[in-house]
Amino acid sequence: MNAYDVAVIGGGPGGYVAAIRAAKLGLSVVLIEGSELGGTCLNRGCIPTKTLLNAAGMVETVRKAVEWGIGSDSITLEWSQMVAKQEKVVATLRGGIAGLLKANKVSHIRGWAKVVSAGVIEVSGTMGAETKVTSSKIILANGSKPFVPPIEGLEDVTYHTSDTIFDLDRIPNSLTIIGGGVIGVEFAAMFSALGTKVTVIEAAGRIVPMEDEAASRELAKALKKRNVTLLTGAKVTAAQPEAERAAVKVEQAGGTSVIASDILLVAVGRQPNLSGLDALPLAMDGRFVQVNEHLETSIPNIYAVGDLIGGWQLAHVASAEGLVAAANASGRQEKIDYKVVPRCIYTHPEIASVGLTEAEARDRGLQVKVEIYSLQGNGKALSMDETGGFVKLVADEKYGEIIGVTMVGPHVTEMITTASAFIHLEGTVHEWANLIHPHPTVSESLNEAANGWLGLSVNH
């Protein structure tokens, strides 16, 4: 029997981060992961999609190059090489995690964990070996799996989820995506750039419905320019095979239609992975594991983080939660602060936001003033021919405290940290307006928005 101070179940962005932090705090730690290190984010989510989105971006750049006097007779797309590049990136980062665990003396067991009691874990190894582990504290970082809705006939159709879509052996001629949230629109952007005819079906009235409405409209406009068909306010009621294709029945206010495509992707969200936790009488919050502000579950000395507990199902949030859980497992009393959570969508154009949207602020009864600066007036955006976007600044009307920022445009996922820092430090529009920004950059649009909010704008 192997005894440790802390056992972490799950090697994703919440789990491996928690394991390393706990080790740095002087605890003996074991990390148990049944699959590859890095979890969904590294192996089937964040990194694979961003690598292929980068490839798709290159394709779009080449196609637009003729407008700049750069000619190209043809573009050759080799899907197998794209996937190979993506796999190389993933393998490099996966090896990096293994190296970090080793350097911090974290024991790594490759196997599937079953928590049989508060301090005892049985591990079924990938080669059939059984191991028993005891620990004073346990951090659950089981992650999540794709949610597949109950659609009539779906079991008779070959379909993919975000976990399996990279198993394709070719670029499909046509693709239907059920779900117009973050996952769905990123795949729509990727495959449409590679020449696939894409249809996105979203039940809400607009795509990315959790984001600012203006950002949703800007992205919808960009996707439509790439010949992506967007069906919003639509519900898939049935699916059926059609020759070697998949067909879905779609109901909208205007009637019913049937859409057939080479590939069907179900991307309506994810659900917590509760495997191995059956023996624990965990209190639940709906379908998620319930935790307190210290990320401790209803069972003392057992903590949970990431997609298992719901909330912001983002890799960087899972990592932040992992750090807090590790600290508390070491005897501290830290709390998780969700006030400043940046959200990024890696489409073309990109969307990035932090804090409250305008609608959320007004729904809470806050007295806010809003300023929007269009990238059509930004010199760097013009020079890049990337003017389809804006910066939207939401601030308290009385004191000018910044409470929300939404950005659409090139590189905004890199720039959103500036807005996050201002909100984290309770910065004001006055302070932002007085901060010197480099020129020419897309980031100076933040300064323009702040000055515009004050009625002191020079360039718009």
Residue pairs with C-beta under 8 A, 6 or more apart in sequence:
1 132
1 133
1 134
2 30
2 107
2 131
2 132
2 133
2 134
3 133
3 134
3 135
4 27
4 28
4 29
4 30
4 107
4 133
4 134
4 135
4 136
5 22
5 27
5 28
5 29
5 135
5 136
5 137
5 329
6 19
6 22
6 27
6 28
6 29
6 30
6 135
6 136
6 137
6 138
6 139
6 326
6 329
6 330
7 29
7 30
7 32
7 113
7 121
7 133
7 135
7 137
7 138
7 139
8 15
8 16
8 18
8 19
8 22
8 29
8 30
8 31
8 32
8 138
8 139
8 141
9 15
9 32
9 33
9 113
9 115
9 121
9 138
9 139
9 140
9 141
9 142
9 276
10 32
10 33
10 39
10 140
10 141
10 142
10 143
10 306
11 19
11 31
11 32
11 33
11 35
11 36
11 37
11 38
11 39
11 97
11 108
11 141
12 38
12 39
12 40
12 41
12 42
12 141
12 143
12 306
12 315
12 318
13 38
13 39
13 41
13 42
13 306
13 315
13 316
13 318
13 319
13 322
14 39
14 141
14 143
14 305
14 306
14 307
14 318
14 319
14 321
14 322
15 31
15 33
15 39
15 139
15 141
15 143
15 305
15 306
15 322
16 31
16 37
16 38
16 39
16 97
16 100
16 101
16 322
17 318
17 319
17 322
17 323
17 326
18 139
18 141
18 305
18 322
18 323
18 325
18 326
18 329
19 29
19 30
19 31
19 101
19 104
19 106
19 139
19 326
20 100
20 101
20 104
20 106
21 322
21 323
21 326
21 327
22 29
22 139
22 326
22 329
22 330
23 29
23 104
23 105
23 106
24 104
25 326
25 327
25 330
26 330
27 329
27 330
28 107
29 105
29 106
29 107
30 106
30 107
30 108
30 109
30 133
30 135
31 101
31 106
31 107
31 108
31 109
32 109
32 111
32 113
32 121
32 123
32 133
33 39
33 108
33 109
33 110
33 111
34 110
34 111
34 112
34 113
34 126
35 43
36 42
36 43
36 94
37 94
37 97
37 98
37 101
37 108
38 47
38 90
38 93
38 94
38 97
39 141
39 143
40 143
40 144
40 163
40 270
40 307
41 47
41 315
41 318
42 90
42 93
42 94
42 97
43 90
43 94
44 162
44 163
44 166
45 162
45 315
46 315
47 86
47 89
47 90
47 93
48 86
48 90
48 166
49 162
49 186
49 187
49 190
49 346
50 346
51 85
51 86
51 89
51 90
52 82
52 83
52 86
52 166
52 190
53 186
53 189
53 190
53 346
53 347
53 348
55 82
55 85
55 194
56 189
56 190
56 191
56 193
56 194
56 348
57 193
57 348
59 75
59 77
59 193
59 194
60 193
60 348
62 72
62 75
63 75
64 385
65 71
65 72
66 72
67 385
77 171
77 194
77 195
79 168
79 169
79 170
79 171
79 194
80 169
83 166
86 166
98 108
101 108
102 108
109 123
109 125
109 131
109 133
110 125
110 126
111 123
111 124
111 125
111 126
111 129
111 131
112 123
112 124
112 275
112 276
113 121
113 122
113 123
113 133
113 276
114 121
114 122
114 123
114 124
114 276
114 278
114 279
115 121
115 138
115 140
115 276
115 277
115 279
115 280
115 302
116 122
116 279
117 279
118 138
118 280
118 299
118 300
118 301
118 302
119 134
119 135
119 136
119 138
119 301
120 132
120 133
120 134
121 132
121 133
121 134
121 135
121 138
122 130
122 131
122 132
122 133
123 130
123 131
123 132
123 133
124 130
125 131
136 301
137 301
137 302
137 303
137 329
138 301
138 302
138 303
139 302
139 303
139 304
139 305
139 322
139 325
139 326
139 329
140 277
140 289
140 297
140 302
140 303
140 304
140 305
140 308
141 304
141 305
141 306
141 308
141 318
141 322
142 272
142 273
142 274
142 275
142 276
142 277
142 306
142 307
142 308
143 272
143 273
143 306
143 307
143 308
144 270
144 271
144 272
144 273
144 306
144 307
144 308
144 313
145 163
145 270
145 271
145 273
146 161
146 162
146 163
146 266
146 267
146 269
146 270
146 271
147 268
147 269
147 270
147 271
148 154
148 161
148 266
148 268
149 178
149 236
149 266
149 268
151 178
151 236
151 237
151 238
151 239
151 248
152 237
152 238
152 239
153 238
153 239
153 240
154 239
154 266
156 239
156 240
156 241
157 239
157 240
157 241
157 246
157 247
157 264
158 241
158 246
158 264
159 239
159 246
159 264
159 265
159 266
160 167
160 168
160 263
160 264
160 265
160 266
161 265
161 266
161 267
162 183
162 187
162 265
162 267
165 187
165 263
165 265
168 263
171 191
171 194
171 195
171 196
172 191
172 196
172 261
172 262
172 263
173 196
173 197
173 262
174 196
174 197
174 198
174 199
174 245
174 260
174 261
174 262
174 263
175 187
175 191
175 196
175 197
175 198
175 199
175 261
175 262
175 263
175 264
175 265
176 198
176 199
176 201
176 246
176 248
176 259
176 260
176 261
176 263
176 264
176 265
177 184
177 187
177 188
177 198
177 199
177 200
177 201
177 265
177 267
178 184
178 201
178 236
178 248
178 264
178 265
178 266
178 267
178 268
179 200
179 201
179 202
179 266
179 267
179 268
179 269
180 188
180 200
180 201
180 202
180 204
180 206
180 207
180 208
180 209
180 230
180 232
181 202
181 207
181 208
181 209
181 210
181 267
181 268
181 269
182 208
182 345
183 267
183 269
184 200
184 202
184 207
184 265
184 267
184 268
185 200
185 207
185 208
185 219
185 223
185 345
185 347
186 345
186 346
186 347
187 265
187 267
188 198
188 200
188 223
188 228
188 347
189 223
189 226
189 346
189 347
189 348
191 198
192 198
192 223
192 226
192 227
192 228
193 226
193 348
197 227
197 229
197 261
198 227
198 228
198 229
199 228
199 229
199 231
199 259
199 261
200 207
200 223
200 228
200 229
200 230
200 231
201 231
201 234
201 236
201 248
201 250
201 259
202 209
202 230
202 231
202 232
202 233
202 234
203 233
203 234
203 235
204 232
204 233
205 232
205 233
206 213
206 216
206 217
206 220
206 232
207 216
207 219
207 220
207 223
207 230
207 232
208 215
208 216
208 219
208 345
208 351
209 216
211 343
211 345
211 351
211 353
211 357
211 406
212 353
212 357
212 358
212 359
212 392
212 406
213 359
214 372
214 390
214 392
214 406
214 408
215 351
215 353
215 392
215 406
215 408
218 349
218 351
218 388
218 389
218 390
218 408
219 345
219 347
219 349
219 351
219 408
220 230
221 388
222 347
222 348
222 349
222 388
223 230
223 347
224 230
231 250
231 252
233 252
233 253
234 250
234 251
234 252
235 250
235 251
235 252
236 248
236 249
236 250
237 249
237 250
237 251
237 256
238 248
238 249
239 246
239 247
239 248
239 249
239 264
240 246
240 247
240 249
241 247
242 260
244 262
245 260
245 261
245 262
246 260
246 261
246 262
246 263
246 264
247 258
247 259
247 260
247 261
248 258
248 259
248 260
248 264
249 256
249 257
249 258
250 256
250 257
250 258
250 259
270 307
270 313
271 287
272 287
272 288
272 289
272 307
272 308
272 309
272 310
273 307
273 308
274 289
274 308
277 289
280 299
280 302
281 298
281 299
282 289
282 290
282 297
282 298
282 299
282 302
283 289
283 290
283 297
283 298
284 290
285 309
285 310
286 310
287 310
288 308
288 309
288 310
289 297
289 304
289 308
289 309
290 297
290 298
290 309
291 297
291 303
291 304
291 309
293 335
293 336
294 303
294 324
294 328
294 333
294 334
294 335
294 336
295 303
295 304
295 305
295 309
295 321
295 324
295 325
295 328
295 336
296 302
296 303
296 328
297 303
297 304
301 329
303 325
303 328
303 329
304 325
305 318
305 321
305 322
305 324
305 325
306 313
306 317
306 318
306 321
306 322
307 313
307 318
309 321
311 317
311 338
312 338
312 341
312 343
314 341
314 343
316 341
316 342
317 338
317 341
320 336
321 336
324 334
324 335
324 336
327 334
328 334
339 355
339 423
339 424
340 354
340 355
340 420
340 423
340 424
341 354
342 352
342 353
342 354
342 416
342 417
342 419
342 420
343 351
343 352
343 353
343 354
344 350
344 351
344 352
344 413
344 416
345 351
345 352
345 413
346 413
349 386
349 388
349 389
349 408
349 409
349 410
349 412
350 407
350 408
350 409
350 410
350 411
350 412
350 413
351 406
351 407
351 408
351 412
352 406
352 407
352 412
352 413
352 415
352 416
353 404
353 405
353 406
353 407
353 416
354 404
354 405
354 416
354 419
354 420
354 423
355 394
355 402
355 403
355 404
355 405
355 419
355 423
356 364
356 366
356 394
356 403
356 404
357 394
357 404
357 406
358 368
358 370
358 392
358 394
358 404
360 404
361 368
361 394
361 403
361 404
362 368
366 396
366 403
367 396
367 397
367 398
368 394
368 395
368 396
368 397
368 403
369 394
369 395
369 396
369 397
369 453
370 392
370 393
370 394
370 453
371 392
371 393
371 395
371 449
371 450
371 452
371 453
372 390
372 391
372 392
372 393
372 449
373 390
373 391
373 393
373 445
373 448
373 449
373 452
373 457
373 460
374 387
374 389
374 390
374 460
375 381
375 386
375 387
375 388
375 389
375 390
375 391
375 408
375 409
375 442
375 445
376 382
376 387
377 448
377 459
377 460
378 387
378 440
378 442
378 444
378 445
378 448
379 439
379 440
380 440
380 441
380 442
380 444
381 387
381 389
381 409
381 410
381 442
381 445
383 440
384 410
386 409
386 410
386 442
388 408
388 409
389 407
389 408
389 409
389 410
389 412
390 407
390 408
390 409
390 445
391 405
391 406
391 407
391 409
391 445
391 446
391 448
391 449
392 405
392 406
392 407
392 449
393 402
393 404
393 405
393 429
393 446
393 449
393 450
393 452
393 453
394 402
394 403
394 404
394 405
394 406
395 401
395 402
395 403
395 428
395 429
395 453
396 403
399 428
400 428
400 429
400 430
400 453
400 454
401 426
401 427
401 428
401 429
402 419
402 422
402 423
402 427
402 428
402 429
402 432
403 423
404 423
405 416
405 419
405 423
405 446
407 415
407 416
407 419
407 445
409 442
409 445
410 442
411 442
412 442
415 442
415 443
415 446
418 443
418 446
419 446
421 427
422 431
422 432
429 450
429 453
429 454
430 454
432 446
432 447
432 450
433 447
433 450
433 451
433 453
433 454
433 456
435 447
436 447
437 443
437 444
437 446
437 447
438 444
448 457
448 458
448 459
448 460
451 457
451 458
452 460
